[in-house]
Amino acid sequence: MNRLVEICSQEFLCRERAALDSKRRPFWLAQAEEWEQRALDEIARHFRECNQAELNAA
C-alpha cells in the first residue's frame, strides 16, 4: 500500500502544479490523470493478489 500512497502523492503534485502553472495546465492535468490511472491499476492489482491468496488458501 505504500506504493499507492506514493502514486497518489504524485497525482496530487501534478494537480497542484496545474493550479499554479496556467501555461502548462493541460500538460499537468494529463499527467495527473495518468497517475490517477496508475492508482486504480495498483488497487486492482492488490485485490487480484488478495483474491488469489484466498483461492490458494482454500
Secondary structure, DSSP 8 states (H G I E B T S, - for coil): -HHHHHHHHHHHHHHHHHHH-GGGHHHHHHHHHHHHHHHHHHHHHHHHHHHHHHHHH-
